[in-house]
Amino acid sequence: MLNIAQILAQELSLKPFQVENALELFAEGATIPFIARYRKERTGEMNEVQLRDLAERYTYLTELEARKTTVLDAIASAGKLTDELKHKIETCLQKTELEDLYLPYRPKRRTKATIAREKGLEPLAQHIKSLNSRNAAIASLEKVAVDYISEEKDVKTVAEALSGAGDILAEEVSEKADLRAYIRDYLLQNGVFKSQIKKEYPEETTKFETYRDFTVSVKAIAPHSLLALLRGENEKVLNLELAFDESEVLATLAAQEIKTKVPEIREFYRAMLKDAFNRLMKASLIGEVIAQKKAEADIESIKTFETNLRELLLSPPAGMKPTLAIDPGFRTGCKVAVLDETGKFLEYQAIFPHASANEESQAANTLKKLIEKYKIELIAIGNGTASRETDEFVSEVLATIERKPIKVIVNESGASIYSASQVALAEFPDLDVTVRGAISIGRRLQDPLAELVKIDPKSIGVGQYQHDVDQKLLKKKLDETVESCVNYVGVDLNTASKELLTFVAGISATVANNIVAYRNQNGAFKQRRELLKVPKLGPKAFEQAAGFLRIRGGENPLDNTAVHPESYGVVEAIAADLNVSPVNITQSAQKLKSISLKKYVTATIGEPTLRDIINELEKPGRDPRAEFKYATFKQGIKEITDLKVGMELEGIVTNVANFGAFVDIGVHENGLVHISQLSERFVSDPKQIVKVGQIVRVKVLDVNEKQKRISLSMKAIKSNTHIKNPVD
């Protein structure tokens, strides 16, 4: 069987010790964030991406090896396992190749070939096969087949005998691994996807207009195009086919399979091969190729989703400051929630600034009183219905007061999902769903990561065809992204929700619940070691999680850093050499620059970990996310009808797809900056130019009010780095 560790090292360009040690750590139950951050010496500083790639390929190869054992046992039990076949099976590296090798021996339902064998036509098929391998002259195939006519076996004519023999040979040919691999590769390299919108759908009546009369090669099709085509076919709007030159495929099959020069046998074989291809190979191999391209498109789309989600989760926090959150509305009014500097809900009011003049005046007074009463520093306005109108109303109110809070329009995608969820119900059982939504909007501004982990990532609105891709793979990848972001930033142990804690390395949902329950019963954690008192949080979970949990204002300043408790002894040794107290070492950044790391290297702690420790001690409790910045939408631009071609506007990138970026410019529909309009230079991947949450300047190229489509450009814009002042 395969040497998996050796193969992994070769495929992933890693050293054998890196692979072996990483696999050992996986087997010990170590998590990827923990290994990447705290076991750099053992893995040669492998990062999270490398570790996840290794874990995935290792899983694939171990599953392949298990399947090989099953296949070998099945073929051996049938008495058909040859040394050559065994070698091919043992050395193959892909599941598709393995299944091709197994296909001739796989138990089958009753086929035409099975029926022909039951009629005693196997010897005839093998005799014709032997005639194909040599050029000996024969009287005729009819004379060869006449001996197989049998009333008892329901073979009434020579033609029936030859047809049955052809069925047997056709099945045999259709199961040849090398021929299936050739056709599959031919379709991938030379096939063409063609689509047409069905006649019952006139022009400009469907979202698939791009694919009305569409042709693209299989090898060149963009992931988003394939997913759109498959969705259109599934919704019965499009006719889709994978076209190719069948005559070339049949000619190659003939060249491979026909050995004889005898015309009659050559003709028999041509007919048999055409039947084998059309009846037994064509549909299944086209299906396999589409499935393969779909899987590739899924991976690319999920990668885009992962990137967008990461950018959104790592959006700069405005900070834990007193916040007034507004969920805008016209008829039902605006729901206003007040949050303190920890995100705790304090008060709720409903205001009606978009009704009568009297109600607008009352709304303004209510807003001013809340701002003054709670010393509000941030105002978060959801970007849904009535967002721009509410934004302008709040601006008018702020113009009348001296101390003005920062006002930001917040993307509220998924807030309604959260507000109706069991998580929100458990947190705020006595509040209306709209109030919960307002609270979520405010918390998103204070700390996007802490709030967004409560929502299914698919509901956040940063995906591309997320409902069309492999849902199991999508969930796995998005969960990994959330886990990576949470552990990268770190979590405040004394304020984190159980949802946030669940994504900390080594902490299960049960343990997260237990941490919150312990905190509620015993008060704030004073030191990391206290975690070991939490039910079901044992030494292994503590090892994995401790470095990612922070305690602000605890007994040991190191508990508010990413320094792992297992390394506290090294910090104490460094403190002693610097002649400072371990408690005060985080205040000795200048002295830390002078130490020699080599002095503190041990068998388990090397220079990579020591460098990380020094970086943490120099900037204890530092949030690794970028500085908070915000955009201001142009006054007077509230509806799509307000837009004019040529306008230059400031906006926020809300989603990035393979074909471009969507930008919120303050109207209810996001505009699209097509990939060709992102830059003056050629762009192959929009993610190289823009990211979710980025503030950009765009020019309006076209406005289609009927279809609510806005085309934007970032070309010829003097500055795409223009931003408002960050929060101090």
KADABEL-V116484 format. One record per residue. N is the residue number from 1. SS is DSSP state (hx for helix, st for strand, lp for the rest). PSI is psi in whole degrees, -180 to 180 (999 if undefined). OMEGA is omega in degrees with one decimal (none if undefined). Layout:
<<N:SS:PSI:OMEGA> <N:SS:PSI:OMEGA>>
This chain:
<<1:lp:178:-173.5> <2:lp:149:168.4> <3:lp:92:-171.0> <4:hx:-42:-178.4> <5:hx:-41:179.8> <6:hx:-42:179.1> <7:hx:-44:-180.0> <8:hx:-42:179.4> <9:hx:-42:-179.6> <10:hx:-48:-176.2> <11:hx:-38:-173.5> <12:lp:8:179.2> <13:lp:48:178.2> <14:lp:161:175.3> <15:lp:148:-178.1> <16:hx:-40:-177.8> <17:hx:-33:178.6> <18:hx:-46:-179.5> <19:hx:-49:-176.8> <20:hx:-46:-178.6> <21:hx:-39:178.1> <22:hx:-43:179.1> <23:hx:-37:176.2> <24:hx:-43:-179.8> <25:hx:-41:175.3> <26:hx:-46:-177.4> <27:hx:-29:178.9> <28:lp:-5:178.9> <29:lp:14:179.2> <30:lp:143:179.0> <31:lp:159:-178.4> <32:hx:-45:177.2> <33:hx:-39:-179.9> <34:hx:-47:-179.0> <35:hx:-46:-177.5> <36:hx:-35:-174.8> <37:hx:-38:-169.3> <38:hx:4:177.8> <39:lp:42:-176.9> <40:hx:-35:-179.8> <41:hx:-41:-177.0> <42:hx:-30:-175.6> <43:hx:5:-177.3> <44:lp:35:177.5> <45:lp:39:173.1> <46:lp:138:178.3> <47:lp:178:-176.4> <48:hx:-40:-178.8> <49:hx:-46:178.9> <50:hx:-41:-178.9> <51:hx:-40:179.1> <52:hx:-40:176.2> <53:hx:-42:179.2> <54:hx:-46:-178.6> <55:hx:-42:-178.4> <56:hx:-46:-179.0> <57:hx:-36:177.3> <58:hx:-43:177.4> <59:hx:-44:-179.8> <60:hx:-48:-175.8> <61:hx:-34:177.5> <62:hx:-37:174.6> <63:hx:-38:178.0> <64:hx:-44:179.7> <65:hx:-39:178.5> <66:hx:-41:178.5> <67:hx:-38:177.8> <68:hx:-43:179.6> <69:hx:-45:178.7> <70:hx:-46:-177.9> <71:hx:-46:-179.7> <72:hx:-43:179.2> <73:hx:-42:-178.1> <74:hx:-44:-179.0> <75:hx:-39:178.9> <76:hx:-39:179.4> <77:hx:-29:178.4> <78:lp:-2:178.3> <79:lp:26:-175.4> <80:lp:12:-177.3> <81:lp:114:176.5> <82:lp:164:178.6> <83:hx:-40:-179.4> <84:hx:-45:179.5> <85:hx:-42:179.2> <86:hx:-42:-179.8> <87:hx:-43:179.3> <88:hx:-43:-179.5> <89:hx:-45:-175.9> <90:hx:-27:-175.9> <91:hx:-5:-178.3> <92:lp:151:-173.6> <93:lp:0:-178.2> <94:lp:143:-179.6> <95:hx:-36:179.2> <96:hx:-45:179.4> <97:hx:-42:179.9> <98:hx:-45:-178.9> <99:hx:-32:174.7> <100:hx:-42:179.5> <101:hx:-33:-177.1> <102:hx:-22:-171.9> <103:hx:-45:-178.7> <104:hx:-19:-174.1> <105:hx:-3:-178.5> <106:lp:137:175.3> <107:lp:135:-174.3> <108:lp:157:167.2> <109:lp:174:-176.6> <110:lp:117:-178.1> <111:lp:176:176.0> <112:hx:-36:178.0> <113:hx:-38:177.6> <114:hx:-45:-179.9> <115:hx:-42:179.2> <116:hx:-39:177.8> <117:hx:-40:177.9> <118:hx:-27:178.9> <119:lp:8:175.8> <120:lp:25:-174.7> <121:lp:2:177.6> <122:hx:-46:178.9> <123:hx:-38:178.2> <124:hx:-44:178.7> <125:hx:-44:-178.7> <126:hx:-32:177.7> <127:hx:-44:177.6> <128:hx:-38:177.8> <129:hx:-40:179.3> <130:hx:-34:178.1> <131:hx:-30:179.3> <132:hx:-25:-174.9> <133:lp:-5:178.8> <134:lp:171:-174.7> <135:lp:22:179.3> <136:lp:139:179.9> <137:lp:146:176.1> <138:lp:155:179.4> <139:lp:-54:174.7> <140:lp:157:177.4> <141:hx:-29:179.3> <142:hx:-41:-180.0> <143:hx:-31:176.4> <144:hx:-36:-173.1> <145:hx:-18:-173.0> <146:hx:-31:-178.6> <147:hx:-9:-176.2> <148:hx:4:174.6> <149:lp:130:-176.6> <150:st:116:176.0> <151:lp:-39:-177.7> <152:lp:-38:-178.4> <153:lp:11:175.8> <154:lp:38:171.7> <155:st:98:-167.5> <156:lp:-24:-175.8> <157:lp:166:175.7> <158:hx:-41:-179.8> <159:hx:-40:178.4> <160:hx:-39:179.0> <161:hx:-47:-179.7> <162:hx:-36:177.8> <163:hx:-43:178.7> <164:hx:-42:177.4> <165:hx:-39:177.7> <166:hx:-37:177.5> <167:hx:-41:179.7> <168:hx:-47:-179.4> <169:hx:-36:179.0> <170:hx:-43:178.6> <171:hx:-40:179.7> <172:hx:-46:179.0> <173:hx:-42:-175.9> <174:hx:-17:-177.9> <175:lp:7:178.7> <176:lp:123:-175.4> <177:hx:-40:-176.5> <178:hx:-37:179.0> <179:hx:-41:178.0> <180:hx:-40:178.8> <181:hx:-40:179.0> <182:hx:-50:-177.2> <183:hx:-41:179.4> <184:hx:-45:179.9> <185:hx:-37:179.1> <186:hx:-44:179.4> <187:hx:-40:-179.6> <188:hx:-37:-175.6> <189:hx:-31:-171.5> <190:hx:-7:-179.3> <191:lp:161:-179.4> <192:st:131:172.6> <193:st:131:176.7> <194:st:135:178.7> <195:st:152:173.9> <196:st:141:174.5> <197:st:136:-177.9> <198:lp:150:-172.4> <199:lp:-27:-177.0> <200:lp:-2:179.6> <201:lp:101:179.6> <202:lp:167:-180.0> <203:lp:145:177.9> <204:lp:26:178.3> <205:lp:-2:179.3> <206:lp:163:177.6> <207:lp:0:-178.7> <208:lp:25:-174.0> <209:hx:-33:178.9> <210:hx:-28:-173.0> <211:hx:24:-178.8> <212:lp:-46:176.4> <213:st:83:-164.3> <214:st:136:176.9> <215:st:132:177.0> <216:st:145:179.9> <217:st:150:-179.3> <218:lp:-41:-175.4> <219:lp:-19:-176.2> <220:lp:-5:-174.1> <221:lp:135:178.3> <222:lp:145:-178.6> <223:hx:-45:-177.2> <224:hx:-30:179.0> <225:hx:-43:179.5> <226:hx:-43:-179.8> <227:hx:-37:177.3> <228:hx:-43:178.8> <229:hx:-45:-178.8> <230:hx:-36:176.8> <231:hx:-42:179.1> <232:hx:-38:177.0> <233:hx:-42:-179.7> <234:hx:-34:178.7> <235:lp:5:175.5> <236:lp:31:175.1> <237:lp:-35:-176.5> <238:st:147:163.1> <239:st:125:-175.8> <240:st:136:175.2> <241:st:155:172.3> <242:st:105:-175.1> <243:st:152:178.4> <244:lp:171:-178.9> <245:lp:95:-177.9> <246:hx:-32:-178.7> <247:hx:-35:179.1> <248:hx:-39:178.1> <249:hx:-45:-179.5> <250:hx:-36:177.9> <251:hx:-39:178.7> <252:hx:-41:177.3> <253:hx:-42:179.4> <254:hx:-43:-179.9> <255:hx:-34:-179.2> <256:hx:-37:-168.4> <257:hx:-27:-176.9> <258:lp:116:-177.1> <259:lp:-32:-174.0> <260:lp:160:173.7> <261:lp:1:-180.0> <262:lp:118:-173.3> <263:hx:-43:-175.8> <264:hx:-42:-179.6> <265:hx:-39:177.4> <266:hx:-43:179.4> <267:hx:-42:177.4> <268:hx:-45:-177.7> <269:hx:-39:178.0> <270:hx:-45:179.2> <271:hx:-41:180.0> <272:hx:-42:-178.6> <273:hx:-39:177.8> <274:hx:-41:177.6> <275:hx:-44:179.8> <276:hx:-44:-178.6> <277:hx:-52:-174.9> <278:hx:-39:-173.9> <279:hx:-35:-169.2> <280:hx:-16:-173.6> <281:hx:-42:-169.6> <282:hx:-58:-175.4> <283:hx:-43:-176.7> <284:hx:-39:-178.8> <285:hx:-35:172.9> <286:hx:-43:177.2> <287:hx:-40:179.5> <288:hx:-40:-179.6> <289:hx:-44:177.9> <290:hx:-40:178.8> <291:hx:-40:179.2> <292:hx:-46:178.5> <293:hx:-36:176.9> <294:hx:-43:179.0> <295:hx:-40:178.1> <296:hx:-42:178.5> <297:hx:-39:176.9> <298:hx:-47:-177.2> <299:hx:-45:-180.0> <300:hx:-43:179.9> <301:hx:-40:179.2> <302:hx:-37:176.4> <303:hx:-42:177.8> <304:hx:-43:177.8> <305:hx:-45:179.1> <306:hx:-47:-178.9> <307:hx:-47:179.6> <308:hx:-43:-179.5> <309:hx:-42:178.9> <310:hx:-46:179.8> <311:hx:-40:-179.1> <312:hx:-46:-179.2> <313:hx:-33:-179.0> <314:lp:17:175.0> <315:lp:139:179.9> <316:lp:131:177.4> <317:lp:143:174.9> <318:lp:-20:177.9> <319:lp:156:-179.3> <320:lp:89:-177.7> <321:lp:158:176.1> <322:lp:127:-170.2> <323:st:139:174.0> <324:st:118:-175.9> <325:st:135:-177.4> <326:st:124:170.7> <327:st:104:-170.5> <328:lp:157:175.4> <329:lp:155:178.1> <330:lp:-79:-173.3> <331:lp:-44:-176.2> <332:lp:0:178.0> <333:lp:180:178.8> <334:st:131:177.8> <335:st:122:-176.1> <336:st:124:178.7> <337:st:138:178.7> <338:st:132:179.7> <339:st:145:177.1> <340:lp:-172:-174.8> <341:lp:-3:174.5> <342:lp:0:-176.9> <343:lp:4:-179.6> <344:lp:135:178.9> <345:st:130:-177.0> <346:st:-45:-173.0> <347:st:155:178.1> <348:st:141:174.1> <349:st:149:171.0> <350:st:130:178.7> <351:st:157:-175.9> <352:lp:71:-175.9> <353:lp:-11:-175.7> <354:lp:22:179.3> <355:lp:-126:-179.2> <356:lp:167:178.2> <357:hx:-37:179.4> <358:hx:-44:-179.1> <359:hx:-32:177.0> <360:hx:-40:179.0> <361:hx:-43:177.4> <362:hx:-41:179.8> <363:hx:-42:179.7> <364:hx:-42:178.7> <365:hx:-43:179.2> <366:hx:-45:-177.9> <367:hx:-46:-179.5> <368:hx:-42:-179.5> <369:hx:-42:179.7> <370:hx:-41:179.2> <371:hx:-43:-178.8> <372:hx:-43:-176.3> <373:hx:-42:-174.2> <374:lp:9:-179.7> <375:lp:52:-175.4> <376:lp:134:178.1> <377:lp:-22:-179.4> <378:st:140:172.4> <379:st:122:179.9> <380:st:125:179.8> <381:st:123:178.3> <382:st:149:-174.2> <383:lp:23:180.0> <384:lp:-150:179.9> <385:lp:135:178.2> <386:lp:16:-177.9> <387:hx:-52:-175.9> <388:hx:-37:178.2> <389:hx:-40:178.9> <390:hx:-38:178.0> <391:hx:-45:179.9> <392:hx:-37:177.1> <393:hx:-46:-179.9> <394:hx:-39:178.2> <395:hx:-41:178.9> <396:hx:-38:178.2> <397:hx:-45:-178.0> <398:hx:-27:179.3> <399:lp:-18:-177.0> <400:lp:-2:-179.0> <401:lp:156:-173.7> <402:lp:-51:-177.9> <403:lp:108:-171.6> <404:lp:123:174.2> <405:lp:160:171.7> <406:st:130:-179.0> <407:st:127:-175.9> <408:st:135:171.9> <409:st:127:-172.7> <410:st:135:175.7> <411:lp:119:-175.3> <412:lp:15:179.4> <413:lp:127:177.6> <414:lp:-8:-178.5> <415:hx:-37:179.0> <416:hx:-32:176.5> <417:hx:-47:179.1> <418:hx:-46:-172.2> <419:hx:-24:179.2> <420:lp:5:-175.4> <421:lp:165:176.3> <422:hx:-31:178.7> <423:hx:-48:-179.5> <424:hx:-38:179.6> <425:hx:-40:179.6> <426:hx:-35:-177.9> <427:hx:-39:-177.2> <428:lp:71:-175.0> <429:lp:-23:-174.9> <430:lp:3:-176.9> <431:lp:150:176.2> <432:lp:154:-178.0> <433:hx:-35:-178.5> <434:hx:-33:177.7> <435:hx:-41:176.3> <436:hx:-39:178.6> <437:hx:-41:178.3> <438:hx:-42:178.5> <439:hx:-44:-179.7> <440:hx:-40:178.3> <441:hx:-44:179.2> <442:hx:-43:-179.8> <443:hx:-30:177.2> <444:hx:-36:178.2> <445:hx:-43:-179.2> <446:hx:-50:-178.7> <447:lp:93:-176.0> <448:hx:-43:-175.9> <449:hx:-49:-176.2> <450:hx:-32:-177.4> <451:hx:-40:-174.5> <452:hx:-21:178.2> <453:lp:-14:179.8> <454:lp:-8:-173.7> <455:lp:141:173.5> <456:lp:122:-177.1> <457:hx:-30:-179.1> <458:hx:-18:-177.8> <459:hx:-1:-174.1> <460:lp:-17:172.7> <461:lp:27:179.2> <462:lp:19:-177.5> <463:lp:177:177.6> <464:lp:110:-177.4> <465:lp:41:-175.0> <466:lp:-22:-179.9> <467:lp:-8:-177.8> <468:lp:-16:-176.1> <469:lp:171:178.7> <470:lp:110:-172.6> <471:hx:-34:179.1> <472:hx:-45:178.8> <473:hx:-40:179.0> <474:hx:-48:-179.5> <475:hx:-44:-179.7> <476:hx:-48:-176.2> <477:hx:-39:-179.9> <478:hx:-38:175.7> <479:hx:-40:177.8> <480:hx:-39:179.6> <481:hx:-45:178.7> <482:hx:-45:178.9> <483:hx:-45:-179.1> <484:hx:-45:-178.5> <485:hx:-44:-178.9> <486:hx:-45:-177.9> <487:hx:-26:176.1> <488:hx:-43:-178.3> <489:hx:-38:-173.5> <490:lp:161:-172.6> <491:st:133:175.4> <492:st:110:-174.6> <493:lp:-29:-174.4> <494:lp:-5:177.8> <495:lp:-12:-173.4> <496:lp:141:174.3> <497:lp:164:178.8> <498:hx:-29:178.1> <499:hx:-42:179.3> <500:hx:-43:-179.7> <501:hx:-31:-178.3> <502:hx:-26:-178.4> <503:lp:-1:175.6> <504:lp:137:-177.8> <505:lp:129:174.7> <506:lp:-5:-177.0> <507:lp:121:178.2> <508:lp:172:178.7> <509:hx:-39:179.6> <510:hx:-46:-179.7> <511:hx:-38:177.9> <512:hx:-44:176.2> <513:hx:-42:-179.5> <514:hx:-36:178.0> <515:hx:-47:-179.9> <516:hx:-41:179.6> <517:hx:-42:178.7> <518:hx:-43:-179.9> <519:hx:-42:179.8> <520:hx:-35:-176.3> <521:hx:-36:-171.6> <522:hx:-2:-177.6> <523:lp:-177:-175.1> <524:lp:145:174.1> <525:lp:136:179.5> <526:lp:-22:177.1> <527:lp:157:-177.2> <528:hx:-39:-176.2> <529:hx:-22:179.7> <530:hx:-21:177.6> <531:hx:-30:-178.3> <532:hx:-11:175.6> <533:hx:-12:-179.8> <534:lp:130:-179.8> <535:lp:135:176.9> <536:lp:7:174.6> <537:lp:92:-176.1> <538:lp:-174:-177.3> <539:hx:-38:-179.0> <540:hx:-46:178.3> <541:hx:-39:178.4> <542:hx:-44:179.3> <543:hx:-46:-177.0> <544:hx:-37:-169.1> <545:hx:-32:-166.3> <546:hx:-43:-176.1> <547:hx:-19:-177.7> <548:hx:-2:-179.3> <549:st:135:-177.1> <550:st:144:172.7> <551:lp:107:-179.5> <552:lp:131:178.2> <553:lp:25:179.1> <554:lp:-172:-176.3> <555:lp:-28:-178.7> <556:lp:117:-179.2> <557:hx:-27:-179.9> <558:hx:-23:178.5> <559:hx:-10:176.6> <560:hx:22:178.2> <561:lp:175:176.0> <562:lp:8:175.0> <563:lp:127:-178.6> <564:lp:142:179.1> <565:hx:-28:179.3> <566:hx:-16:-179.1> <567:hx:6:-179.8> <568:hx:-33:179.7> <569:hx:-39:178.0> <570:hx:-42:179.4> <571:hx:-40:178.7> <572:hx:-38:178.6> <573:hx:-41:177.9> <574:hx:-43:179.7> <575:hx:-42:-179.7> <576:hx:-42:-179.8> <577:hx:-30:178.6> <578:hx:-3:-180.0> <579:lp:42:174.9> <580:lp:159:177.5> <581:lp:140:175.5> <582:hx:-33:179.8> <583:hx:-30:-175.9> <584:hx:4:-173.5> <585:hx:-28:179.5> <586:hx:-8:178.0> <587:hx:12:-175.6> <588:lp:44:-175.2> <589:hx:-40:-176.8> <590:hx:-42:179.5> <591:hx:-33:-177.4> <592:hx:-28:-177.9> <593:lp:-19:-173.6> <594:lp:-9:-172.8> <595:lp:155:175.5> <596:lp:118:-176.3> <597:hx:-33:-175.0> <598:hx:-29:-177.6> <599:hx:-25:-172.6> <600:hx:7:178.2> <601:lp:133:176.7> <602:lp:-175:-179.8> <603:lp:-27:-176.7> <604:lp:-21:-179.1> <605:lp:116:-179.6> <606:lp:-171:-177.0> <607:hx:-36:178.1> <608:hx:-47:179.2> <609:hx:-39:179.6> <610:hx:-38:176.3> <611:hx:-43:178.3> <612:hx:-41:-179.4> <613:hx:-46:-179.1> <614:hx:-42:178.4> <615:hx:-40:179.2> <616:hx:-41:-178.5> <617:hx:-30:179.6> <618:hx:-31:-179.1> <619:lp:67:-175.8> <620:lp:136:176.4> <621:lp:11:-178.0> <622:lp:134:175.2> <623:lp:123:-176.2> <624:lp:-7:-179.5> <625:lp:158:-176.8> <626:lp:171:179.1> <627:lp:141:-178.1> <628:lp:132:175.8> <629:lp:157:-177.6> <630:lp:157:-178.7> <631:lp:159:173.7> <632:lp:123:179.3> <633:lp:153:-177.4> <634:lp:132:179.0> <635:lp:141:177.6> <636:lp:-8:178.1> <637:lp:99:-176.5> <638:lp:-28:-177.5> <639:lp:162:178.6> <640:hx:-28:-179.9> <641:hx:-16:179.1> <642:hx:-12:-176.0> <643:lp:144:176.2> <644:lp:141:177.7> <645:lp:133:-180.0> <646:lp:-15:178.0> <647:lp:140:171.1> <648:st:128:-174.5> <649:st:158:172.6> <650:st:140:-179.8> <651:st:178:-179.0> <652:st:131:177.1> <653:st:120:-177.9> <654:st:-22:-179.3> <655:st:145:176.1> <656:st:126:178.1> <657:st:174:179.9> <658:lp:-19:-176.8> <659:lp:1:179.5> <660:st:-165:-177.1> <661:st:142:176.1> <662:st:136:-174.8> <663:st:130:174.0> <664:st:117:-179.6> <665:lp:15:173.1> <666:lp:3:172.1> <667:lp:176:-171.5> <668:lp:-16:179.0> <669:lp:136:174.9> <670:lp:143:175.1> <671:st:157:178.8> <672:st:124:167.6> <673:st:103:-179.8> <674:st:153:-177.3> <675:hx:-33:-179.4> <676:hx:-12:-177.4> <677:hx:10:-177.6> <678:lp:-30:-174.9> <679:lp:160:175.4> <680:lp:-28:179.7> <681:lp:166:179.2> <682:lp:136:179.7> <683:lp:123:178.5> <684:lp:-25:-177.9> <685:lp:114:-178.9> <686:hx:-28:-177.8> <687:hx:-16:176.9> <688:hx:-17:-174.9> <689:lp:-42:-175.3> <690:lp:163:176.2> <691:lp:157:178.9> <692:lp:134:179.5> <693:lp:-10:-178.5> <694:lp:141:176.7> <695:st:125:-176.3> <696:st:162:171.4> <697:st:136:-176.1> <698:st:160:175.5> <699:st:139:178.7> <700:st:121:179.0> <701:st:-41:-175.6> <702:st:148:178.3> <703:st:119:176.2> <704:st:96:-175.2> <705:lp:-35:-177.5> <706:lp:-48:-179.1> <707:lp:1:178.4> <708:lp:48:178.6> <709:st:133:-179.5> <710:st:122:177.7> <711:st:130:-176.7> <712:st:164:176.0> <713:st:145:172.7> <714:lp:4:178.3> <715:lp:151:174.3> <716:lp:25:173.8> <717:lp:126:-173.0> <718:lp:-42:-178.1> <719:lp:129:173.0> <720:lp:28:175.6> <721:lp:9:-179.2> <722:lp:127:-178.9> <723:lp:163:174.4> <724:lp:165:179.6> <725:lp:135:177.3> <726:lp:161:174.9> <727:lp:135:-179.8> <728:lp:999:none>>
